[in-house]
């Protein structure tokens, strides 16, 4: 056959081996990367919101609402520099990181006026206690003054430190009815003036007598005049010892109105001179700066008279 005589042409079939992912290409990788990035950004935002204070959030909100206004106001949309801006926290110079509450400056301790006055009062008590100890040591170091130790009474009262020099039958400060200081008492009064010379507190002096009346009666020269004259004579001796004259705030005679031993009005111990080193409260009260209150000693009990 003529057809059989023709040479048959071979049929070539090309088979291309395709990859399993060829139909998708590489687009899914880009989508997956975008998803992971979005999730990371989401969780980072959640972490920031959870660790940011309310003030910081308000600062951020104010910034995005009106960034120009916030920048011009120094970093705060409400005029309060405590809000967060860039870098987090309260300092515009910070470029990164968040300011924690622990980094904020500590609040100043507010001290009330009452607490301050109480602290000052405690300080005055300590100073007067040291003065009391100084007087006691000076008396003990001086043999002449030590011999009169039984006539010297030191005690703390509401007005300050009180130094009392009392009479004894065998060693009176003054002769009966006289305002002339005995020589041996002058040394004691001058020593007291010397010890008080470097103390800034003001001083008051009080003269006291017993209840024995003068023969002329109360209408003539009486215990009131005598106690005042004795207090003033003691003032002169104390100033002679070195106490500045302007530190004496008051000199008064109280006669027998404040007996040391009320049950024994004739007892010589009632005849005494009181030198009171005043605290600030007593000075203010004497000058009518603060109202008077019932007198108590440092323990809160009525002070002895």
Backbone as a ProteinNet text record, in pm:
[ID]
protein_1_A
[PRIMARY]
XXXXXXXXXXXXXXXXXXXXXXXXXXXXXXXXXXXXXXXXXXXXXXXXXXXXXXXXXXXXXXXXXXXXXXXXXXXXXXXXXXXXXXXXXXXXXXXXXXXXXXXXXXXXXXXXXXXXXXXXXXXXXXXXXXXXXXXXXXXXXXXXXXXXXXXXXXXXXXXXXXXXXXXXXXXXXXXXXXXXXXXXXXXXXXXXXXXXXXXXXXXXXXXXXXXXXXXXXXXXXXXXXXXXXXXXXXXXXXXXXXXXXXXXXXXXXXXXXXXXXXXXXXXXXXXXXXXXXXXXXXXXXXXXXXXXXXXXXXXXXXXXX
[TERTIARY]
84	0	86.6	30.3	112.7	129.7	19.8	27.5	122.3	127.8	217.5	361.8	377.9	515.3	572.6	481.8	530.7	590.3	692.2	761.4	680.8	654	576.4	660.6	601.2	670	645.4	751.6	729.6	657.5	571.5	498.4	571.1	615.9	692.5	600.4	586.8	503.2	594.7	587.5	665.6	583.2	637.8	571.6	652.7	591.1	657.9	620.6	721.2	698.3	674.1	555.1	517.4	532.3	572.7	582.3	443.3	434.3	303.8	247.1	333	286.1	282.4	298.6	308	180.1	67.6	-57.8	-83.7	-12.8	-33.3	70.6	185.1	291.9	347.4	407.1	463.6	383.9	265.2	185.4	142.6	121.9	75.5	179.4	305.9	410.9	403.2	375.8	364.4	244.8	132.6	12.9	36.6	106.6	134.5	226.6	325.6	416.6	342.5	249.6	170.3	84.6	29.5	-54.6	26.4	143.9	229.2	272.6	304.9	344.5	230	108.6	-8.5	-36.5	-22.8	-45.8	58.7	182.6	287.9	260.6	219.4	186.3	66.8	-30.7	-150.1	-113.9	-34.2	3.2	96	179.1	263.5	177.7	73.8	-17.7	-90.9	-136	-204.4	-112.6	12.7	108.6	132	145	166.4	46.6	-74	-193.3	-208	-168.2	-180	-78.9	34.5	140	149.7	54.4	55.1	-46.9	-8	-97.8	-205.4	-307.6	-417.2	-368.6	-277.1	-223.1	-146.3	-70.3	3.6	-91.4	-198.3	-296.4	-359.7	-390	-451.6	-355	-226.4	-127.1	-115.1	-118	-110.9	-232.7	-352.1	-474.6	-472.9	-425.7	-418.9	-322.4	-213	-114	-171.5	-241.9	-297.2	-418	-487.8	-600.7	-554.2	-447.9	-396.5	-245.7	-170.2	-24.7	47.4	4.8	71.8	49.7	-73.8	-106.1	-27.6	-17.7	55.9	202	260.3	401.8	427	337.4	353.8	336.2	255.3	230.9	334.3	437.9	545.5	521.1	430.5	416.9	293	194.1	73.3	-48.2	-146.1	-265.9	-354	-341	-427.6	-356.9	-232	-156.5	-86	-95.8	-32	85.9	206.6	326.7	346.4	251.6	266.3	223.9	169.5	124.8	241.3	224.3	329.4	337.5	457.6	478.5	583.4	660.5	748.8	847.1	873.6	961.9	889.9	766.7	693.3	741.1	653.9	693.6	678.1	759	737.1	842.7	944	1054.3	1052.5	1033.9	1030.4	1164.3	1272	1402.8	1422.6	1337.4	1347.8	1301.5	1383.5	1350.3	1294.7	1304.1	1252.9	1231.4	1151.9	1125.6	1015.7	958.4	846.6	890.5	850.7	881.5	784.6	837.2	751.7	724.7	621.8	584.4	695.5	780.5	890.3	994.2	996.7	1094.1	1047.9	922.3	870.1	935.5	958.2	1020.7	931.6	990.8	909.1	834.3	717	636.7	701.5	693.8	749	664.2	732.3	662	602.7	473.5	404.7	397	452.5	453	352.6	259	156.9	217.3	150.4	197.2	196.5	96	87.3	203.9	239.2	352.3	483.1	495.9	616.8	631	520.1	523.9	558.4	504	534.6	682	738.9	880.5	967	928.9	1003.3	994.8	877.7	860.8	948	955.5	1042.9	1188.1	1226.6	1363.9	1394.9	1299.1	1319.4	1331.7	1251.1	1257.7	1394.9	1447.6	1580.2	1686.3	1677.7	1776.3	1769.2	1647	1632.8	1675.5	1655.8	1703.5	1855.9	1921.1	2066.8	2112.8	2037.4	2071.2	2057.6	1953.6	1934.6	2052.9	2097.9	2213.3	2338.9	2352.1	2468.1	2470.1	2354.2	2346.1	2382.8	2331.7	2360.6	2509.1	2571.3	2714.9	2797.7	2753.7	2827.1	2819	2704.9	2689.2	2775.4	2776.3	2855.7	3005.7	3048.4	3191.3	3241	3149.5	3187.6	3157.8	3261.7	3238.2	3146.2	3158.8	3073.5	2926.8	2903.2	2765.9	2712.2	2799.7	2756.3	2707.8	2766	2721.9	2579.5	2533.3	2396.9	2303.3	2347.3	2270.3	2128.6	2111.1	1977.4	1879.4	1932.2	1845.4	1813.1	1866.8	1846.9	1754.2	1645.5	1546.9	1535.4	1558.4	1545.9	1431.6	1344	1235.7	1188.2	1136.3	1080.1	931.3	886.5	744.7	697.6	571.4	519.2	588.6	624.4	685.6	834	895.9	1037.9	1108.4	1236.9	1316.7	1306.2	1269.7	1256.8	1369.7	1443.4	1550.1	1502.7	1483.7	1433.5	1541.3	1559.4	1651.2	1565	1561.9	1472.5	1553	1485.3	1547.7	1558.7	1658.4	1669.2	1691.5	1653.4	1665.6	1809	1905.1	2045.1	2116	2049	2112.4	2005.2	1954.2	1852	1914.6	1835.9	1882.8	1888	1793	1780.6	1754.9	1791.8	1750.4	1600.2	1541.8	1396.9	1352.6	1258.6	1205.6	1298.6	1412.2	1511.9	1515.1	1558	1573.2	1719.9	1811.3	1954.5	2002.5	2062.3	2105.2	2224.3	2220.4	2332	2454.9	2576.6	2697.8	2713.3	2684.8	2704.5	2601.5	2489.8	2391.1	2423.5	2502	2539.3	2618.8	2709.3	2791.1	2703.5	2602.1	2512.1	2433.7	2379.7	2301.4	2388.3	2511.4	2600.6	2641	2657.5	2689.6	2573.5	2452.3	2334.1	2329.9	2360.1	2364.3	2469.9	2583.9	2690.7	2647.3	2580.4	2537.2	2426.7	2346.8	2236.4	2278.1	2402.8	2445.4	2446.8	2474.8	2480.3	2355.7	2249.4	2121.5	2030.5	1974.3	1896.3	1759	1712	1577	1566.1	1445.3	1418.3	1396.9	1408.1	1402.9	1301.7	1228.7	1144.2	1187.5	1172.7	1207.2	1084.5	1068.9	956.3	1009.5	959.4	992.4	875.1	902.6	797.7	833.7	735.7	755	667.5	686.1	592.6	469.2	383.5	257	265.1	385	398.9	378.4	275.6	247	338.4	351.4	424.2	335.6	400.5	325.2	237.5	278.8	200.8	77.3	64.9	-51	-32.8	-133.1	-126	-131.9	-173.8	-183.6	-46.7	50.6	185.5	275.8	404.1	499.9	468.4	439.9	391.3	475.8	431.8	501.7	500.4	402.5	398.7	518	542.4	658.2	789.2	792.2	914.9	951.6	852.8	881.5	926.4	868.9	911.1	1052.8	1085.5	1220.4	1324.1	1291.2	1384.5	1406.3	1298.4	1311.4	1398.9	1383.5	1462.4	1608.3	1630.4	1768.1	1837.1	1764.4	1819.6	1848.6	1763.2	1786.2	1919.7	1949.3	2074.7	2195.2	2187.6	2300.2	2317.1	2206.6	2214.2	2270.9	2228.2	2283.2	2431.4	2469.1	2610.4	2692.3	2628.5	2698.4	2715.5	2652.1	2671.9	2545.4	2428.5	2305.7	2272.7	2254.3	2218.2	2086.8	2085.1	1969.1	1841.8	1855.4	1735.7	1674.7	1739.7	1684.9	1589.7	1584	1489.6	1355.7	1257.4	1127.9	1032.5	1046.7	953.1	1012.3	988.6	1024.5	899.6	860.3	736.6	749	674.7	665.2	527.6	524.1	397.6	361.1	441.8	414.2	393.5	284.1	257.1	142.2	117.4	4.4	28.7	156.4	189.2	291	241.1	327.3	386.1	511.8	576.4	513.6	483.3	414.1	287.5	176.6	53.5	7.3	39.7	-5.7	73.3	191.9	275.9	311.1	219.7	242.1	357.7	399.4	510	644.9	646.5	770.6	868.7	998.7	1096.9	1113.2	1086.2	1105.6	1012.5	905.6	814.6	879.6	984.9	1057.3	1161.7	1140.3	1226.1	1226	1326.5	1337.6	1329.7	1241.4	1227.5	1281.4	1374.9	1428.6	1377.8	1296.3	1234.2	1293.9	1361.3	1413.5	1299.6	1241.5	1115.6	1135.3	1038.1	1035.4	957.9	955.1	891.7	742.3	677.6	533.5	502.9	584.4	562.1	586.7	689.5	716.6	599.5	547.5	435.1	311.4	290	172.5	185.8	305.8	328.1	310.5	344	330.7	194.9	103.6	-33.9	-41.5	55.9	51.8	-41.1	-44.7	-135.5	-213.8	-336.6	-416.2	-356.4	-384.3	-334.8	-411.7	-343.6	-403.7	-362.2	-434.9	-398	-255.6	-183.1	-41.7	-21.4	64.9	102.2	249.9	309.8	451.1	466.4	589	616.3	550.7	501.6	433.6	285.5	234.2	91.4	18.2	89.4	27	41.2	-45.7	-31.7	106.7	170.1	305.8	303.6	406.8	414.1	440.4	389.2	410.1	511.4
-119.6	0	123.2	221.9	342.7	407.9	400	465.4	395.1	264.5	190.7	219	262.4	287.4	417.1	502	628.9	605.6	681.2	668.7	734.2	659.2	713.2	809	928.6	1030	999.6	997.7	971.1	1088.2	1057.2	1157.9	1175.2	1298.2	1327.5	1400.5	1346.9	1409.1	1461.9	1594.8	1655.1	1657.5	1604.5	1605.9	1696.8	1804.2	1900.9	1865.5	1840.3	1807.2	1936.5	1951.4	2072.6	2051.6	2160.3	2156.6	2157.6	2105.9	2099.2	2235	2339.7	2473.7	2569	2513.6	2603	2679.1	2616.3	2682.2	2801.7	2807	2918.8	3028.6	2999.8	3097.9	3131	3250.1	3291.1	3398.7	3430	3538.8	3509.2	3380.9	3347.5	3383.4	3377	3409.7	3557.6	3640	3783.2	3810.4	3742.7	3760.9	3712.6	3600.4	3545.1	3638.4	3693.2	3786.1	3910.6	3959.2	4074.7	4042.4	3922	3880.8	3873.5	3811.6	3799.5	3937.8	4026	4162	4235.4	4219.6	4284.6	4230.5	4099.8	4039.6	4088.7	4098.9	4148.1	4292.8	4373.2	4512.2	4521	4431.6	4430.2	4397.8	4291.7	4252.3	4356.4	4419.5	4526.2	4643	4677.1	4783	4747.1	4619.3	4576	4586	4550.5	4556.7	4701.5	4791.6	4932	4992.3	4958	5010.5	4957.1	4833.7	4774.9	4828.1	4878.8	4926.6	5077.7	5146.3	5292.4	5347.1	5449.2	5509.4	5591.8	5627.7	5706.5	5843.4	5901.4	6031.5	6022.2	5912.1	5892.5	5876.6	5799.5	5778.7	5911.6	5993.6	6123.1	6210.9	6203.4	6280.6	6235.9	6104.3	6051.2	6095.2	6083.5	6122.1	6270.1	6353.3	6496.6	6527.6	6450.6	6474	6446.3	6335	6299.5	6386.3	6438.9	6526.9	6663.9	6713.2	6844.9	6847.2	6783.5	6772.1	6905.7	7001.2	7130.9	7204.6	7200.2	7265.4	7204.2	7072.4	7003.6	7043.4	7048.7	7084.4	7225.6	7318.8	7456.8	7474.2	7386.9	7397	7321.2	7274	7208.3	7062	7000.1	6855.8	6808.9	6894.9	6851	6916.6	6835.5	6888.6	6961.4	6937.5	6999.6	7104.2	7134.7	7232.9	7170.7	7040.7	6970.1	6892.8	6927.8	6864.4	6724.9	6670.8	6535.8	6430.2	6471.7	6374.9	6329.6	6212.6	6150.7	6213.4	6227.6	6255.9	6157.8	6196.3	6098.8	6043.3	5913.9	5844.8	5793.6	5837.3	5796.2	5873.8	5897.6	5963.5	6113.8	6186.6	6328	6417.3	6357.9	6438.1	6432.8	6550.1	6554	6514.8	6523.5	6489.2	6339.8	6260.3	6115	6071	5988.9	5941.7	5800.1	5730	5593.4	5550.9	5445.2	5391.5	5465.8	5404	5463	5498.2	5613.8	5654.9	5587	5510.4	5444.5	5539.5	5503.7	5591.6	5602.9	5499.7	5503.3	5607.6	5656.8	5756	5897.5	5914.1	6046.9	6102.7	6231.9	6290	6268.8	6238.5	6215.4	6339.7	6319.3	6431.8	6495.7	6627.2	6698.2	6671.6	6647.5	6623.7	6754.4	6752.9	6872.5	6867.1	6967.8	6973.4	7080	7040.7	7134.7	7233.1	7347.2	7448.8	7394.9	7314.3	7257.7	7164.6	7081.7	6989.9	7066.6	7175.2	7256.1	7321.9	7372.6	7434.5	7331.4	7210.1	7104.3	7067.9	7064.4	7033.2	7142.5	7268	7378.8	7375	7338	7330.7	7221.2	7106.5	6998.6	7043.2	7119.1	7168.2	7263.6	7349.4	7442.5	7367.3	7263.2	7185.2	7121.5	7069.4	7006.2	7109.3	7230	7334.4	7374.9	7388.5	7428.8	7317.8	7193.6	7081.7	7083.4	7117.9	7127.5	7243.8	7354.8	7468.2	7430.2	7357	7310.4	7226.5	7136.6	7053.2	7137.9	7241.3	7329.7	7403.6	7451.5	7521.2	7427.1	7306.3	7209	7175.9	7162.7	7132.2	7249.8	7372	7490.2	7502.6	7471.8	7477.2	7371.8	7251.5	7143.1	7171.8	7245.2	7272.4	7386.6	7466.3	7579.6	7547	7533.7	7495.4	7591.7	7722.3	7819.6	7800.8	7778.2	7758.3	7622.6	7524.3	7390.6	7394.9	7484.5	7497.1	7550.5	7619.2	7672.8	7588.5	7466.7	7382.4	7356.8	7346.3	7317	7432	7550.9	7667	7693.3	7611.1	7630.1	7520.9	7559.7	7465.8	7488.3	7383.9	7389.7	7299.5	7351.9	7268.5	7323.6	7232.3	7269.7	7293.8	7407.3	7440.8	7476.6	7507.5	7538.6	7659	7759.3	7881.6	7865.3	7758.9	7737.6	7680.3	7714.4	7667.6	7768.3	7718.4	7805.3	7776	7881.1	7871.9	7949.3	7880.2	7943.7	7940.9	8054.4	8065.5	8096	8003.2	8015	8048.8	8103.9	8139.5	8017.9	8023.1	7930.4	8015.1	7960	8035.6	8078.3	7989.4	8019.7	8087.5	8101	8164.9	8235.3	8347.7	8419	8497.8	8523.7	8605.6	8752.7	8792.6	8932	8934.6	9045	9064.4	9085.3	9063.6	9077.5	9219.6	9231	9360.4	9440.1	9380.6	9453.1	9399	9484.7	9444.5	9447	9446.5	9445.9	9300.5	9261.4	9122.2	9092.4	8978.9	8934.5	8907.7	8937.5	8920.3	8779.5	8678.9	8542.2	8504.6	8577.7	8551.3	8625.4	8731.6	8806.1	8718.9	8638.9	8551.6	8452	8399.7	8304.2	8372	8491	8560.7	8600.8	8643.8	8680.7	8558.6	8444.9	8322	8280.5	8299.1	8270.3	8363	8493.6	8588.5	8552.3	8502.7	8462.3	8343.2	8245	8126.1	8158.6	8261	8297	8396	8443.9	8548.9	8503.1	8374.5	8325.6	8247.5	8259.4	8194.9	8301	8278.5	8383.4	8409.3	8323	8337.7	8459.7	8516.1	8624.5	8568	8657.1	8616.4	8703.8	8642.8	8719.1	8686.7	8785	8766.5	8792.1	8707.7	8720.8	8721.9	8816.6	8820.4	8769.6	8685.9	8627.9	8648.6	8669.2	8679.4	8576.3	8565.3	8481.9	8567	8512.9	8582.4	8672.3	8689.1	8776.4	8922.5	8991.7	9129	9229.6	9346.1	9456.9	9519.9	9584.7	9644.7	9760.4	9827.1	9940.5	9896.4	9764.1	9715.3	9729.6	9687.3	9688.1	9827.2	9928.2	10063.4	10131.8	10083.6	10140.4	10052.7	10058.4	9971.8	9828.2	9744	9609.1	9506.3	9381.2	9272.1	9289.3	9362.3	9385.9	9471.2	9579.8	9663.8	9590	9516.4	9445.1	9339.6	9260.6	9156.4	9217.7	9331.3	9398.4	9452.1	9513	9566.7	9454.5	9341.2	9228.5	9170.2	9161.1	9110.3	9204	9335.5	9431.3	9431.6	9412.2	9402.6	9278.9	9169.4	9046.6	9067.4	9143.9	9173.9	9245.9	9342.2	9416.5	9324.6	9230.9	9138.8	9045	8997.6	8905.7	8977.9	9102.3	9180.4	9206.8	9227.7	9245.4	9121.8	9005.8	8882.4	8861.2	8944.2	8933	8921.3	8909	8898.5	9033.9	9040.3	9168.3	9223.1	9352.8	9413.8	9399.5	9400.5	9393.2	9253.4	9157	9021.7	9001	9097.1	9089.6	9141.7	9055.2	9092.1	9148.7	9100.4	9147.2	9122.1	9215.8	9201.6	9233.1	9143	9165.5	9111.8	9178.2	9131.4	9071	8949.8	8877.8	8861.5	8925.2	8916.5	8770.6	8742.2	8604.2	8541.9	8593	8543.4	8403.9	8363.8	8230.2	8165.6	8114.9	8054.1	7922.9	7898.6	7772.9	7657.1	7681.4	7581.5	7648.3	7635.2	7703.7	7665	7542.3	7498	7563.2	7618.5	7683.1	7824	7918.2	8052.4	8128	8090.6	8160.6	8092.8	7981.3	7907.9	7993.4	8000.5	8084.8	8048.1	7924.2	7881.2	7955.3	8013.9	8092.2	8221.1	8266.5	8385.3	8342.1	8383.4	8332.9	8428.9	8408.3	8477.9	8371.9	8394.6	8301.8	8367.9	8298.8	8343.2	8244.3	8291.1	8203	8231.9	8131.7	8141.3	8098.9	8193.8	8171.6	8106.2	8021.4	7967.6	8062.5	8030.3	8119	8133.4	8026.2	8031.7	8127	8121.6	8209.7	8356	8379.5	8517	8572.1	8490.3	8534.9	8561	8475.4	8492.6	8619.3	8645.6	8763.8	8891.9	8883.2	8998.7	9001.9	8917.2	8910.3	8871.9	8792.5	8744	8624.2	8542.1	8427.2	8432.2	8376	8378.1	8290.9	8326.4	8250.9	8121	8018.3	7887.5	7842.2	7746	7699.7	7648.5	7683.4	7651.2	7504.6	7438.2	7299.4	7285.7	7181.8	7157.4	7073.5	7027	6955.4	6818.1	6767.6	6637.8	6653.7	6776.9	6799.1	6816.9	6809.4	6825.7	6970.8	7016.1	7153.8	7175.6	7286.3	7313.3	7352.5	7310.5	7346.2	7493.8	7546.3	7687.5	7700
0	0	0	-70.1	-78.8	55.5	134	268.2	358.4	343.3	433.4	400.2	277.5	236.7	291.8	333.9	391.8	528.5	558.4	686.2	794.8	897.7	1010.9	1092	1128.1	1208.8	1358.3	1441.9	1588	1656	1749.3	1828	1961.7	1988.9	2113	2209.4	2327.8	2432.2	2543.5	2569.9	2678.4	2805.9	2906.6	3037.9	3132	3176.2	3267.3	3410.2	3490.3	3632.3	3709.3	3764.8	3839.3	3989.2	4054.9	4202.9	4263	4388.5	4455.8	4489.6	4497.7	4535.8	4417.7	4302.2	4187	4162.5	4190	4160.7	4252.4	4374.1	4467.4	4450.2	4405.1	4395.5	4534.3	4554.8	4684.6	4756	4708.8	4766.7	4909.6	4941.2	5076.7	5183.5	5146.3	5243.3	5284.3	5186	5215.6	5306	5275.3	5358.6	5501.1	5514.4	5647.5	5727.2	5657.9	5725	5772.8	5688.2	5729.4	5850.8	5853.9	5966.8	6096.9	6089.3	6208.5	6258	6164	6202.7	6271	6215	6274.3	6413.8	6433.6	6564.9	6665.2	6621.6	6712	6753.1	6655.5	6686	6780.5	6760.9	6845.7	6991.2	7009.2	7145.2	7209.8	7128.9	7183.7	7231	7153.8	7193.3	7321.8	7330.5	7453	7574.2	7557	7668.4	7711.7	7613.8	7645.8	7718.7	7670.6	7735.5	7876.9	7897	8030.8	8129.3	8081.3	8171.4	8175.3	8118	8113.7	8213.6	8287.7	8386.5	8317.8	8395.7	8340	8292.5	8367.5	8327.3	8196.7	8180.5	8055.9	7937.6	7958.3	7850.2	7808.7	7909.2	7876.4	7799.3	7836.3	7764.3	7619.5	7597.7	7461.1	7380.6	7443.2	7375	7339.2	7432	7405.2	7290.9	7288.3	7182.9	7044.5	7032.2	6901	6865.2	6965.4	6935.7	6886.7	6950.1	6910.2	6931.5	6842.8	6863.6	6868.6	6785.9	6785.4	6916.1	6964.9	7090.9	7205.1	7207.4	7314.3	7312.6	7193.6	7183.3	7232	7196.4	7239.2	7388.3	7449.6	7594.3	7674.6	7609.9	7683.4	7706.7	7631.2	7640.7	7707.7	7735.6	7804.3	7742.3	7706.1	7644.9	7741.7	7869.3	7969.3	8051.4	8013	8090.5	8208.2	8224.6	8335.8	8281.7	8322.9	8271.4	8321.8	8397.2	8449.7	8349.4	8233.3	8134.9	8047.7	7984.8	7904.9	7767.7	7715.5	7574.9	7525.8	7426.2	7365	7466.3	7445.9	7538	7659.2	7682.6	7801.6	7921.8	8016.5	8139.6	8133.5	8213.3	8232.8	8171	8107.7	8054.6	7902.7	7836.1	7689.8	7628.4	7705.5	7651.5	7637.3	7701.3	7690.4	7551.6	7485.4	7351.7	7353	7460.3	7465.7	7607.7	7623.5	7756.2	7826.2	7923.5	7996.5	8137	8184.2	8320.7	8414.9	8504.9	8603.4	8719.1	8793.1	8904.4	9006.7	9014.2	9109.8	9077.5	8950.3	8910.8	8942.3	8978.3	9006.9	9131.9	9138.7	9259	9380.2	9496.2	9616	9657.7	9711.5	9758.4	9880	9886.1	10001.5	10125	10235.4	10360.2	10412.3	10433.6	10482.1	10634.5	10699.7	10845.7	10889.2	10970.5	11015.9	11115.1	11129.8	11223.9	11366.4	11398.9	11533.4	11560.7	11461.6	11478.8	11491.4	11414.4	11422.2	11558.9	11611.9	11744.9	11852	11837.8	11934.5	11929.8	11808.5	11793.9	11856.4	11835.6	11895.1	12047.7	12098.3	12243.1	12302.6	12233.1	12281.8	12280.7	12176.7	12171.2	12285.6	12321.2	12432.7	12565.1	12582.2	12706.1	12720.8	12610.3	12614.1	12652.7	12594.4	12626.2	12773	12825	12965.1	13059.7	13019.4	13101.2	13108.6	12996.8	12996.3	13084.7	13082.2	13168.3	13315.2	13347.3	13484.8	13530.3	13442.1	13475.6	13492.4	13408.5	13417	13550.9	13595	13723.3	13837.5	13832.9	13938.8	13943.4	13825.6	13821	13872.7	13839.9	13887	14038.7	14094.2	14240.6	14307.5	14248.7	14308	14299.6	14196.8	14178.9	14266.6	14322.1	14405.9	14552	14636.3	14776.4	14851.3	14821.7	14891	14851.7	14720.3	14674.7	14718.9	14725.7	14768.5	14912.7	14992.7	15131.5	15140.9	15033.8	15032	14945.7	14914	14821.8	14871.9	15001.1	15054.8	15034.6	15004	14984.7	14837.1	14750	14605.7	14554.4	14492.4	14438.1	14287.2	14211.3	14065.7	14021.3	13938.4	13886.1	13751.9	13669.9	13540.6	13557.6	13505.9	13510.2	13369.3	13356.6	13223.9	13161.8	13243.5	13191.8	13159.7	13208.9	13182.6	13304	13318.8	13431.9	13545.8	13664.7	13782.1	13879.9	13915.5	14015.8	14137.6	14246.4	14368.6	14477.3	14541.7	14655.5	14777.5	14869.6	14985.2	15110.9	15207.9	15335.6	15426.4	15513.6	15626	15751.1	15864.5	15989.9	16016.1	15985.5	16014.4	15896.6	15781.9	15666.6	15582.7	15626.9	15549.8	15434.7	15333.3	15221.2	15260.3	15345	15387.1	15537.5	15599.3	15738.2	15743.1	15859.6	15873.5	15838.2	15748.1	15705.8	15617.7	15573.4	15494.1	15350.5	15259.9	15120	15077.9	15177.1	15147.5	15143.4	15030.5	15011.7	15101.8	15169.7	15252.9	15164.7	15215.8	15132.9	15076.5	15156.5	15106.4	14998	14991.2	14888.2	14757.6	14770.3	14650.2	14554.2	14610.7	14526	14450.2	14517.1	14451.3	14339.4	14365.2	14264	14143.9	14169.8	14060.3	13978.1	14044.7	13971.7	13881.6	13930.7	13848.2	13727	13749.5	13638.1	13535.3	13582.3	13491.4	13406.3	13468.7	13395.2	13295.1	13324.4	13234.9	13126.9	13132.3	13040.1	12895.1	12870.6	12732.8	12692.7	12773.3	12740.4	12679.3	12559.3	12492.2	12553.5	12641.8	12697	12788	12793	12887.2	13027.7	13125	13266.1	13339.4	13431.9	13524	13666.1	13755.8	13895.6	13982.1	14083.4	14176.3	14319.1	14398.1	14540	14622.4	14722.6	14807.3	14954.9	15036.5	15181.5	15250.2	15383.4	15460.1	15492.6	15575.8	15604.7	15727.8	15784.9	15901.8	15859.4	15910.9	15866.3	15934.6	15873.4	15934.5	16042.3	16140.2	16251.3	16203.6	16097.4	16047.5	15969	15942.9	15868.7	15718.2	15646.3	15501.3	15441.1	15519	15464.2	15457.1	15535.5	15530.7	15445.4	15479.5	15409.6	15447.7	15349.9	15378.3	15303.9	15313.4	15245	15092.4	15040.3	14896.8	14853.8	14926.8	14894	14922	15036.2	15073.5	14969.1	14925.4	14826.1	14693.3	14656.3	14532.1	14544.2	14659.6	14680.3	14680.4	14740.3	14743.4	14603.8	14525.9	14389.8	14306.1	14324.8	14248.4	14293.7	14424.1	14473.5	14416.5	14405.5	14346.2	14197.7	14131.8	13989.2	13970.3	14057	14044.2	14060.3	14153.6	14174.3	14054.9	13998.6	13884.2	13761.6	13740.9	13630.1	13652.9	13778.7	13812	13779.8	13774.6	13740.8	13591.2	13509.1	13364.3	13281.8	13344.2	13267.1	13203.6	13070.1	13006.8	13063.5	13086.5	13150.9	13068	12934	12849.7	12844.7	12908.3	12911.5	13028.4	13118.3	13229.7	13180.1	13176.4	13120.2	13225.1	13348.3	13451.9	13589.7	13681.1	13822.3	13902.9	13989.4	14064.3	14207.7	14297.2	14435.1	14460.1	14513.4	14533	14680.3	14769.9	14914.5	14953.5	15027.6	15071.1	14992	14870.7	14791.5	14735.3	14724.1	14672.7	14766.5	14875.8	14976.4	14924.7	14960.8	14923.2	14999.9	15127.8	15209.7	15263.5	15194.3	15236.8	15376.8	15418.9	15551.2	15664.1	15631.1	15731.5	15683.2	15692.5	15637.1	15701.7	15824.6	15890.6	15867.6	15797.2	15774.8	15693.7	15737.1	15667	15519.7	15484.2	15345.9	15248.5	15304.4	15220.2	15172.2	15243.1	15201.5	15097.8	14974.3	14866.9	14747.9	14663.5	14534.7	14424.3	14328.3	14215	14088.5	14022.5	13894	13789.7	13696.7	13597.6	13460.8	13404.6	13267.8	13175.9	13104.2	13034.8	12898	12862.7	12727.5	12636.1	12506	12408.1	12434.7	12473.8	12500.5	12614.5	12720.7	12835.3	12797.5	12716.1	12671.7	12590.9	12497.9	12415.3	12499.9	12597.5	12683.4	12768.6	12816.6	12899	12817	12690.6	12601.8	12532.2	12578.9	12526.8	12380.3	12334.2	12196.1	12185.2	12290.3	12292.4	12422	12426.7	12549.3	12657.3	12779.1	12893.2	12907	12959.9	12985.6	13123.9	13185.1	13318.8	13322.2	13424	13433.5	13466.4	13386.6	13410.2	13387.9	13445.8	13423	13297.5	13267	13144.3	13139.5	13251.6	13252.2	13232.9	13223.2	13206.3	13336.7	13451.8	13582.3	13628.2	13716.7	13769.7	13828.5	13788.9	13835.3	13983.1	14060.3	14202	14220.6	14326.3	14358.2	14472.4
[MASK]
+++++++++++++++++++++++++++++++++++++++++++++++++++++++++++++++++++++++++++++++++++++++++++++++++++++++++++++++++++++++++++++++++++++++++++++++++++++++++++++++++++++++++++++++++++++++++++++++++++++++++++++++++++++++++++++++++++++++++++++++++++++++++++++++++++++++++++++++++++++++++++++++++++++++++++++++++

